């Protein structure tokens, strides 16, 4: 019973911390680490947070070991190739290897 109460307190603290973050990034691994839950449970928690309009999924692209600054709201927005200004060359984007998902914490302006 004590362990369940501790988890509830951890989750309440987690939600308070999210509120303070404003427009920061939240990663699946952070949810698992902070709440001490499995990857699957982290996905379930994130899904609930998305439905509650607390976080929104976002995507970043990495080419040549460099994370690009452009954030995409959906996978369909990501181009099939990206031009690298430094190397002056087009690089194909592999969704499985070059795209990383995170969640943007948003303020709920309706409250």
N, CA, C and O atoms as a MOPAC input file, in Angstrom:
PM7 MOZYME 1SCF
protein

 N      0.82300 1    -1.19500 1     0.00000 1
 C      0.00000 1     0.00000 1     0.00000 1
 C      0.86900 1     1.26200 1     0.00000 1
 O      0.56300 1     2.22400 1    -0.70500 1
 N      1.95900 1     1.26200 1     0.79400 1
 C      2.84800 1     2.42700 1     0.84800 1
 C      3.45700 1     2.72500 1    -0.50700 1
 O      3.56100 1     3.88400 1    -0.90900 1
 N      3.86900 1     1.65600 1    -1.22500 1
 C      4.49400 1     1.84600 1    -2.52500 1
 C      3.51700 1     2.50300 1    -3.50000 1
 O      3.91900 1     3.35800 1    -4.28900 1
 N      2.23900 1     2.11400 1    -3.45600 1
 C      1.23400 1     2.70400 1    -4.32200 1
 C      1.06800 1     4.18800 1    -4.00900 1
 O      0.94100 1     4.99900 1    -4.92600 1
 N      1.06900 1     4.55400 1    -2.72700 1
 C      0.96000 1     5.95400 1    -2.34400 1
 C      2.16700 1     6.75100 1    -2.82200 1
 O      2.03300 1     7.89300 1    -3.26100 1
 N      3.33500 1     6.14600 1    -2.73500 1
 C      4.54600 1     6.82700 1    -3.20400 1
 C      4.43900 1     7.08400 1    -4.71200 1
 O      4.80700 1     8.16100 1    -5.18200 1
 N      3.94300 1     6.11100 1    -5.46300 1
 C      3.80700 1     6.29800 1    -6.90500 1
 C      2.80600 1     7.39700 1    -7.22300 1
 O      3.01700 1     8.18100 1    -8.14900 1
 N      1.71000 1     7.46200 1    -6.46000 1
 C      0.71700 1     8.51300 1    -6.66800 1
 C      1.34300 1     9.88100 1    -6.38300 1
 O      1.11500 1    10.83600 1    -7.12400 1
 N      2.12500 1     9.97000 1    -5.31800 1
 C      2.80300 1    11.22500 1    -4.98100 1
 C      3.80300 1    11.59300 1    -6.07400 1
 O      3.91100 1    12.76000 1    -6.45100 1
 N      4.54300 1    10.58800 1    -6.59100 1
 C      5.49000 1    10.84100 1    -7.68300 1
 C      4.77000 1    11.39100 1    -8.90400 1
 O      5.24900 1    12.32700 1    -9.54500 1
 N      3.61100 1    10.80500 1    -9.22800 1
 C      2.86300 1    11.24300 1   -10.40400 1
 C      2.33100 1    12.65900 1   -10.21500 1
 O      2.37500 1    13.46900 1   -11.14100 1
 N      1.83300 1    12.95700 1    -9.02600 1
 C      1.35000 1    14.31100 1    -8.74800 1
 C      2.48300 1    15.32600 1    -8.86400 1
 O      2.28800 1    16.41600 1    -9.40200 1
 N      3.66400 1    14.97300 1    -8.36000 1
 C      4.82200 1    15.85900 1    -8.48200 1
 C      5.22400 1    16.01800 1    -9.94500 1
 O      5.57800 1    17.11200 1   -10.38600 1
 N      5.16700 1    14.91400 1   -10.69400 1
 C      5.47900 1    14.93900 1   -12.12100 1
 C      4.55800 1    15.92100 1   -12.85300 1
 O      5.02600 1    16.71300 1   -13.67100 1
 N      3.26300 1    15.87600 1   -12.56700 1
 C      2.31500 1    16.79200 1   -13.21300 1
 C      2.58800 1    18.24400 1   -12.81900 1
 O      2.47800 1    19.14300 1   -13.65200 1
 N      2.94100 1    18.47500 1   -11.56100 1
 C      3.28900 1    19.82900 1   -11.12900 1
 C      4.53000 1    20.32800 1   -11.86100 1
 O      4.59200 1    21.48500 1   -12.27700 1
 N      5.52200 1    19.44300 1   -12.01400 1
 C      6.74400 1    19.80500 1   -12.73000 1
 C      6.44600 1    20.12900 1   -14.19100 1
 O      7.03000 1    21.05700 1   -14.75100 1
 N      5.54200 1    19.37100 1   -14.80900 1
 C      5.15300 1    19.65100 1   -16.19300 1
 C      4.54100 1    21.03300 1   -16.32000 1
 O      4.81600 1    21.76000 1   -17.27400 1
 N      3.70900 1    21.39000 1   -15.35300 1
 C      3.06000 1    22.69200 1   -15.36600 1
 C      4.09900 1    23.81200 1   -15.32200 1
 O      3.93200 1    24.84300 1   -15.97300 1
 N      5.16700 1    23.60800 1   -14.55800 1
 C      6.21900 1    24.61900 1   -14.44000 1
 C      7.07500 1    24.71700 1   -15.69200 1
 O      7.64000 1    25.77300 1   -15.97600 1
 N      7.17600 1    23.61500 1   -16.45200 1
 C      8.02900 1    23.60400 1   -17.63400 1
 C      7.56400 1    24.55900 1   -18.72600 1
 O      8.38700 1    25.09800 1   -19.46500 1
 N      6.26300 1    24.77500 1   -18.83500 1
 C      5.77700 1    25.63600 1   -19.89300 1
 C      5.93100 1    24.97200 1   -21.23700 1
 O      5.24500 1    23.98900 1   -21.51800 1
 N      6.82000 1    25.48300 1   -22.08200 1
 C      6.96800 1    24.95800 1   -23.43500 1
 C      8.25900 1    24.15300 1   -23.60300 1
 O      8.94600 1    24.29900 1   -24.61400 1
 N      8.58900 1    23.33000 1   -22.65400 1
 C      9.80500 1    22.52100 1   -22.73000 1
 C      9.55600 1    21.19800 1   -23.41700 1
 O      8.42300 1    20.84300 1   -23.74300 1
 N     10.63900 1    20.47800 1   -23.62800 1
 C     10.57000 1    19.16500 1   -24.25700 1
 C     10.49700 1    18.07400 1   -23.20100 1
 O     11.12500 1    18.15900 1   -22.14600 1
 N      9.71800 1    17.05200 1   -23.51100 1
 C      9.58800 1    15.89300 1   -22.64200 1
 C      9.87400 1    14.66100 1   -23.47000 1
 O      9.29500 1    14.47700 1   -24.54100 1
 N     10.76100 1    13.81800 1   -22.98300 1
 C     11.13300 1    12.59700 1   -23.69100 1
 C     10.55700 1    11.38600 1   -22.96700 1
 O     10.40400 1    11.39100 1   -21.74500 1
 N     10.24400 1    10.35700 1   -23.73200 1
 C      9.68700 1     9.12700 1   -23.18900 1
 C     10.58600 1     8.55200 1   -22.09700 1
 O     10.09800 1     8.08000 1   -21.07000 1
 N     11.88000 1     8.59400 1   -22.31900 1
 C     12.82400 1     8.05500 1   -21.33300 1
 C     12.75100 1     8.82200 1   -20.01100 1
 O     12.94800 1     8.23700 1   -18.94600 1
 N     12.46900 1    10.12300 1   -20.07300 1
 C     12.36200 1    10.92100 1   -18.85300 1
 C     11.13300 1    10.51300 1   -18.04600 1
 O     11.18400 1    10.45400 1   -16.81700 1
 N     10.03300 1    10.23300 1   -18.73300 1
 C      8.82000 1     9.79600 1   -18.03800 1
 C      9.10400 1     8.48500 1   -17.30900 1
 O      8.74600 1     8.32700 1   -16.14200 1
 N      9.74700 1     7.54900 1   -18.00000 1
 C     10.07000 1     6.24800 1   -17.39600 1
 C     10.99100 1     6.42200 1   -16.19200 1
 O     10.79900 1     5.77500 1   -15.16200 1
 N     11.98300 1     7.28900 1   -16.31900 1
 C     12.95500 1     7.49200 1   -15.23900 1
 C     12.32900 1     8.19700 1   -14.03800 1
 O     12.51700 1     7.77100 1   -12.89900 1
 N     11.59300 1     9.26600 1   -14.28800 1
 C     11.02500 1    10.06300 1   -13.19900 1
 C      9.96800 1     9.27000 1   -12.42900 1
 O      9.93100 1     9.29300 1   -11.19900 1
 N      9.11800 1     8.57500 1   -13.16800 1
 C      8.02500 1     7.84600 1   -12.52100 1
 C      8.37900 1     6.40300 1   -12.19100 1
 O      7.59200 1     5.68600 1   -11.57300 1
 N      9.57700 1     5.98100 1   -12.61100 1
 C     10.03900 1     4.61300 1   -12.35600 1
 C      9.03800 1     3.58200 1   -12.86800 1
 O      8.61600 1     2.68000 1   -12.14500 1
 N      8.66900 1     3.74500 1   -14.15000 1
 C      7.73100 1     2.83600 1   -14.80700 1
 C      8.36500 1     2.26900 1   -16.06500 1
 O      9.40800 1     2.74400 1   -16.51600 1
 N      7.73100 1     1.25000 1   -16.62800 1
 C      8.23000 1     0.61500 1   -17.85400 1
 C      8.03100 1     1.52800 1   -19.06100 1
 O      7.31700 1     2.52800 1   -18.99600 1
 N      8.67400 1     1.16000 1   -20.15000 1
 C      8.52100 1     1.91000 1   -21.40400 1
 C      7.05600 1     1.90700 1   -21.84600 1
 O      6.52900 1     2.93500 1   -22.27000 1
 N      6.40500 1     0.75300 1   -21.74600 1
 C      4.99400 1     0.66400 1   -22.14100 1
 C      4.11900 1     1.56700 1   -21.28500 1
 O      3.23800 1     2.25300 1   -21.80200 1
 N      4.35800 1     1.56900 1   -19.97400 1
 C      3.58900 1     2.45300 1   -19.09700 1
 C      3.87200 1     3.91900 1   -19.40300 1
 O      2.98100 1     4.76200 1   -19.29500 1
 N      5.10500 1     4.22300 1   -19.78400 1
 C      5.45100 1     5.59100 1   -20.18600 1
 C      4.66000 1     6.00300 1   -21.41500 1
 O      4.15400 1     7.12200 1   -21.49500 1
 N      4.55700 1     5.08500 1   -22.37500 1
 C      3.76500 1     5.36200 1   -23.58400 1
 C      2.30000 1     5.60500 1   -23.23000 1
 O      1.66000 1     6.50200 1   -23.77900 1
 N      1.77800 1     4.80000 1   -22.31000 1
 C      0.38300 1     4.96800 1   -21.88000 1
 C      0.18100 1     6.33800 1   -21.22200 1
 O     -0.82100 1     7.00900 1   -21.46900 1
 N      1.13300 1     6.74200 1   -20.38900 1
 C      1.05200 1     8.04100 1   -19.71000 1
 C      1.11600 1     9.17400 1   -20.73000 1
 O      0.33400 1    10.12300 1   -20.66300 1
 N      2.04600 1     9.07100 1   -21.67000 1
 C      2.17100 1    10.08900 1   -22.72100 1
 C      0.88500 1    10.18000 1   -23.53500 1
 O      0.43000 1    11.27600 1   -23.86000 1
 N      0.30000 1     9.03100 1   -23.86300 1
 C     -0.94800 1     9.01700 1   -24.63200 1
 C     -2.05100 1     9.77800 1   -23.89000 1
 O     -2.81200 1    10.52600 1   -24.50300 1
 N     -2.13400 1     9.58700 1   -22.59100 1
 C     -3.11700 1    10.30800 1   -21.77700 1
 C     -2.81800 1    11.80600 1   -21.79100 1
 O     -3.73100 1    12.62000 1   -21.93200 1
 N     -1.54900 1    12.16900 1   -21.64700 1
 C     -1.16300 1    13.58600 1   -21.64800 1
 C     -1.46000 1    14.25500 1   -22.98700 1
 O     -1.81900 1    15.43200 1   -23.02900 1
 N     -1.30900 1    13.50500 1   -24.08400 1
 C     -1.64000 1    14.03500 1   -25.41700 1
 C     -3.14500 1    14.26300 1   -25.50800 1
 O     -3.59000 1    15.31200 1   -25.97300 1
 N     -3.92600 1    13.28300 1   -25.06600 1
 C     -5.39000 1    13.41700 1   -25.11900 1
 C     -5.88900 1    14.56700 1   -24.26100 1
 O     -6.89900 1    15.19300 1   -24.58500 1
 N     -5.18700 1    14.85000 1   -23.16600 1
 C     -5.56100 1    15.95300 1   -22.28100 1
 C     -5.01700 1    17.29900 1   -22.76600 1
 O     -5.22100 1    18.32600 1   -22.12000 1
 N     -4.32800 1    17.28600 1   -23.90300 1
 C     -3.76000 1    18.50100 1   -24.50000 1
 C     -2.72100 1    19.15200 1   -23.58800 1
 O     -2.60700 1    20.37600 1   -23.52200 1
 N     -1.96500 1    18.30000 1   -22.88600 1
 C     -0.89200 1    18.77900 1   -22.01400 1
 C      0.43000 1    18.74900 1   -22.76500 1
 O      1.28000 1    19.61900 1   -22.57600 1
 N      0.59800 1    17.74300 1   -23.61900 1
 C      1.79600 1    17.65000 1   -24.45900 1
 C      1.37100 1    17.38400 1   -25.90200 1
 O      0.31400 1    16.81100 1   -26.16400 1
 N      2.22100 1    17.81500 1   -26.82500 1
 C      2.01000 1    17.56600 1   -28.25200 1
 C      3.24100 1    16.86200 1   -28.81200 1
 O      4.36600 1    17.24600 1   -28.49300 1
 N      3.04400 1    15.83000 1   -29.65000 1
 C      4.20600 1    15.16300 1   -30.25000 1
 C      4.90400 1    16.08000 1   -31.24600 1
 O      4.25900 1    16.84600 1   -31.96200 1
 N      6.22200 1    15.99200 1   -31.28100 1
 C      7.04400 1    16.75000 1   -32.22400 1
 C      8.17300 1    15.84600 1   -32.70500 1
 O      8.49900 1    14.85200 1   -32.05700 1
 N      8.76400 1    16.19400 1   -33.83800 1
 C      9.81300 1    15.37700 1   -34.43400 1
 C     10.98900 1    16.25300 1   -34.82300 1
 O     10.81100 1    17.38200 1   -35.28200 1
 N     12.20400 1    15.71900 1   -34.63500 1
 C     13.45000 1    16.36600 1   -35.05200 1
 C     14.19100 1    15.42200 1   -35.98000 1
 O     14.04600 1    14.20300 1   -35.89100 1
 N     14.98500 1    15.99500 1   -36.87100 1
 C     15.77100 1    15.21100 1   -37.82000 1
 C     17.25000 1    15.39400 1   -37.50300 1
 O     17.70500 1    16.49000 1   -37.17700 1
 N     17.98600 1    14.29400 1   -37.60700 1
 C     19.43200 1    14.31300 1   -37.39000 1
 C     20.12100 1    13.84200 1   -38.67000 1
 O     19.85800 1    12.74200 1   -39.15700 1
 N     21.00500 1    14.68200 1   -39.21000 1
 C     21.81300 1    14.28600 1   -40.36700 1
 C     23.27300 1    14.56200 1   -40.05600 1
 O     23.60400 1    15.56400 1   -39.42100 1
 N     24.13900 1    13.67600 1   -40.50400 1
 C     25.58200 1    13.82400 1   -40.25600 1
 C     25.89000 1    14.07400 1   -38.78700 1
 O     26.71800 1    14.92200 1   -38.45500 1
 N     25.22300 1    13.33400 1   -37.91200 1
 C     25.41400 1    13.46900 1   -36.46300 1
 C     25.10600 1    14.86500 1   -35.93800 1
 O     25.62300 1    15.27600 1   -34.90000 1
 N     24.26200 1    15.58600 1   -36.66300 1
 C     23.88000 1    16.94200 1   -36.26100 1
 C     22.35600 1    17.00400 1   -36.18000 1
 O     21.66200 1    16.73000 1   -37.15900 1
 N     21.84200 1    17.36800 1   -35.00200 1
 C     20.41300 1    17.50200 1   -34.81400 1
 C     19.98200 1    18.85900 1   -35.36700 1
 O     20.47200 1    19.90100 1   -34.93200 1
 N     19.07400 1    18.83500 1   -36.31300 1
 C     18.60700 1    20.07000 1   -36.93200 1
 C     17.60300 1    20.76800 1   -36.02500 1
 O     16.94000 1    20.11200 1   -35.22200 1
 N     17.48200 1    22.06400 1   -36.13700 1
 C     16.64200 1    22.83700 1   -35.22500 1
 C     15.15900 1    22.85400 1   -35.60300 1
 O     14.32000 1    23.19500 1   -34.77000 1
 N     14.82800 1    22.49600 1   -36.83000 1
 C     13.43500 1    22.53100 1   -37.26800 1
 C     12.62700 1    21.42400 1   -36.58900 1
 O     13.00100 1    20.25200 1   -36.63300 1
 N     11.53200 1    21.80700 1   -35.97000 1
 C     10.61800 1    20.85200 1   -35.34700 1
 C      9.44800 1    20.61500 1   -36.29500 1
 O      8.93400 1    21.55200 1   -36.90500 1
 N      9.03400 1    19.36500 1   -36.41300 1
 C      7.90300 1    19.00300 1   -37.25500 1
 C      6.76900 1    18.50100 1   -36.37900 1
 O      6.99800 1    17.78700 1   -35.40200 1
 N      5.53800 1    18.87900 1   -36.73200 1
 C      4.37400 1    18.45500 1   -35.95700 1
 C      3.91100 1    17.05600 1   -36.33200 1
 O      3.26900 1    16.38600 1   -35.52400 1
 N      4.21900 1    16.60700 1   -37.52900 1
 C      3.80300 1    15.27800 1   -37.97500 1
 C      4.84400 1    14.66900 1   -38.89100 1
 O      5.63000 1    15.38500 1   -39.51100 1
 N      4.85000 1    13.35700 1   -38.97500 1
 C      5.81400 1    12.66900 1   -39.83700 1
 C      5.62700 1    13.04500 1   -41.29600 1
 O      6.58700 1    13.07300 1   -42.06600 1
 N      4.38100 1    13.33500 1   -41.67500 1
 C      4.10300 1    13.69400 1   -43.06800 1
 C      4.74900 1    15.02200 1   -43.47500 1
 O      4.91200 1    15.28700 1   -44.66600 1
 N      5.11400 1    15.84800 1   -42.51100 1
 C      5.76700 1    17.13500 1   -42.78600 1
 C      7.25700 1    16.99000 1   -43.08100 1
 O      7.86300 1    17.88300 1   -43.67300 1
 N      7.84300 1    15.88400 1   -42.67700 1
 C      9.28600 1    15.69600 1   -42.82100 1
 C      9.60500 1    15.40400 1   -44.27900 1
 O      9.04300 1    14.48000 1   -44.86700 1
 N     10.50500 1    16.18700 1   -44.86500 1
 C     10.83800 1    15.96600 1   -46.27800 1
 C     11.61200 1    14.66100 1   -46.46900 1
 O     12.19900 1    14.13200 1   -45.52500 1
 N     11.60600 1    14.15900 1   -47.67700 1
 C     12.32400 1    12.91200 1   -47.96800 1
 C     13.83200 1    13.13500 1   -48.01200 1
 O     14.61100 1    12.19400 1   -47.85900 1
 N     14.23900 1    14.38900 1   -48.22300 1
 C     15.65800 1    14.73200 1   -48.16600 1
 C     15.81700 1    16.15600 1   -47.66400 1
 O     14.92000 1    16.98700 1   -47.80200 1
 N     16.98300 1    16.41800 1   -47.07800 1
 C     17.27100 1    17.73400 1   -46.51800 1
 C     18.63000 1    18.19600 1   -47.03000 1
 O     19.58400 1    17.42200 1   -47.11000 1
 N     18.68800 1    19.46700 1   -47.37100 1
 C     19.92700 1    20.06700 1   -47.86600 1
 C     20.76400 1    20.53400 1   -46.68900 1
 O     20.27700 1    21.26200 1   -45.82400 1
 N     22.02600 1    20.11700 1   -46.65500 1
 C     22.96700 1    20.52800 1   -45.61500 1
 C     23.77800 1    21.70000 1   -46.15600 1
 O     24.55300 1    21.54900 1   -47.10100 1
 N     23.59100 1    22.88600 1   -45.53900 1
 C     24.27700 1    24.10300 1   -45.98500 1
 C     25.78500 1    24.01900 1   -45.84200 1
 O     26.52200 1    24.55800 1   -46.66800 1
 N     26.25100 1    23.34200 1   -44.79100 1
 C     27.69100 1    23.25300 1   -44.55100 1
 C     28.38900 1    22.39800 1   -45.61300 1
 O     29.45700 1    22.75500 1   -46.11000 1
 N     27.77300 1    21.27600 1   -45.94900 1
 C     28.37600 1    20.37500 1   -46.93500 1
 C     27.87700 1    20.63800 1   -48.34800 1
 O     28.39200 1    20.07300 1   -49.31300 1
 N     26.86900 1    21.49900 1   -48.46300 1
 C     26.27500 1    21.85500 1   -49.74800 1
 C     25.85500 1    20.59300 1   -50.51100 1
 O     26.23300 1    20.36700 1   -51.66100 1
 N     25.04700 1    19.77800 1   -49.80400 1
 C     24.64500 1    18.48800 1   -50.35200 1
 C     23.27800 1    18.08500 1   -49.79200 1
 O     22.94500 1    18.40400 1   -48.65100 1
 N     22.49000 1    17.37700 1   -50.61700 1
 C     21.21400 1    16.82700 1   -50.16800 1
 C     21.44500 1    15.47900 1   -49.50100 1
 O     22.25300 1    14.67500 1   -49.96600 1
 N     20.72100 1    15.23800 1   -48.39800 1
 C     20.80900 1    13.96100 1   -47.70600 1
 C     19.42400 1    13.35000 1   -47.59100 1
 O     18.48200 1    14.02800 1   -47.18000 1
 N     19.28400 1    12.06400 1   -47.95300 1
 C     17.98600 1    11.40600 1   -47.80000 1
 C     17.67900 1    11.19800 1   -46.31300 1
 O     18.58300 1    10.97300 1   -45.50800 1
 N     16.40100 1    11.27600 1   -45.96500 1
 C     15.98000 1    11.10300 1   -44.58000 1
 C     15.34900 1     9.72200 1   -44.42000 1
 O     14.40100 1     9.37000 1   -45.12200 1
 N     15.88900 1     8.95600 1   -43.49200 1
 C     15.34800 1     7.64500 1   -43.15200 1
 C     14.55100 1     7.83800 1   -41.85100 1
 O     15.12500 1     8.12900 1   -40.80100 1
 N     13.24000 1     7.67500 1   -41.93300 1
 C     12.36900 1     7.92500 1   -40.78200 1
 C     12.79500 1     7.11300 1   -39.55900 1
 O     12.79000 1     7.63500 1   -38.44400 1
 N     13.16000 1     5.85300 1   -39.75000 1
 C     13.51300 1     4.98800 1   -38.62400 1
 C     14.83500 1     5.36600 1   -37.97400 1
 O     14.99600 1     5.20200 1   -36.76400 1
 N     15.78200 1     5.86900 1   -38.75700 1
 C     17.12000 1     6.14400 1   -38.22600 1
 C     17.40700 1     7.62000 1   -37.96800 1
 O     18.19100 1     7.94800 1   -37.07700 1
 N     16.78500 1     8.50800 1   -38.72900 1
 C     17.14500 1     9.92200 1   -38.66900 1
 C     16.13500 1    10.81300 1   -37.95900 1
 O     16.39700 1    11.99900 1   -37.76000 1
 N     14.98200 1    10.26400 1   -37.57400 1
 C     13.92600 1    11.07700 1   -36.98000 1
 C     13.73100 1    10.68200 1   -35.51500 1
 O     13.65700 1     9.49900 1   -35.18100 1
 N     13.65100 1    11.68900 1   -34.65200 1
 C     13.50600 1    11.48400 1   -33.21700 1
 C     12.24700 1    12.18500 1   -32.72800 1
 O     11.97600 1    13.32800 1   -33.09500 1
 N     11.48200 1    11.48700 1   -31.89800 1
 C     10.24700 1    12.04600 1   -31.36900 1
 C     10.45400 1    12.51400 1   -29.93700 1
 O     11.15300 1    11.88300 1   -29.14500 1
 N      9.82700 1    13.63400 1   -29.63600 1
 C      9.76000 1    14.12900 1   -28.27200 1
 C      8.37700 1    14.74500 1   -28.10700 1
 O      7.58900 1    14.76800 1   -29.05200 1
 N      8.08500 1    15.23100 1   -26.93700 1
 C      6.78100 1    15.82500 1   -26.68400 1
 C      6.97300 1    17.22600 1   -26.14200 1
 O      7.74500 1    17.44700 1   -25.20900 1
 N      6.27100 1    18.15800 1   -26.73000 1
 C      6.36000 1    19.55000 1   -26.32200 1
 C      5.28900 1    19.80200 1   -25.27600 1
 O      4.10400 1    19.57000 1   -25.51600 1
 N      5.71200 1    20.27700 1   -24.11900 1
 C      4.77900 1    20.60800 1   -23.05400 1
 C      4.15500 1    21.95200 1   -23.41000 1
 O      4.85900 1    22.93700 1   -23.62900 1
 N      2.82200 1    21.97800 1   -23.46300 1
 C      2.12500 1    23.19600 1   -23.85100 1
 C      1.27300 1    23.70100 1   -22.69800 1
 O      0.83900 1    22.93200 1   -21.84000 1
 N      1.05000 1    24.96700 1   -22.69500 1
 C      0.18300 1    25.55800 1   -21.66600 1
 C     -1.26000 1    25.40500 1   -22.10100 1
 O     -1.59700 1    25.66000 1   -23.25700 1
 N     -2.10500 1    24.99200 1   -21.18900 1
 C     -3.51700 1    24.89600 1   -21.49100 1
 C     -4.14400 1    26.24600 1   -21.17200 1
 O     -4.41000 1    26.55800 1   -20.01100 1
 N     -4.37400 1    27.03500 1   -22.19700 1
 C     -4.86500 1    28.40200 1   -22.01100 1
 C     -6.34100 1    28.44200 1   -21.63400 1
 O     -6.85500 1    29.48900 1   -21.24300 1
 N     -7.02100 1    27.31000 1   -21.75000 1
 C     -8.45400 1    27.28700 1   -21.43300 1
 C     -8.70300 1    27.29100 1   -19.93400 1
 O     -9.81100 1    27.60600 1   -19.50100 1
 N     -7.70600 1    26.95100 1   -19.13400 1
 C     -7.92500 1    26.89200 1   -17.67300 1
 C     -7.68800 1    28.22300 1   -17.02500 1
 O     -7.82600 1    28.35100 1   -15.80900 1

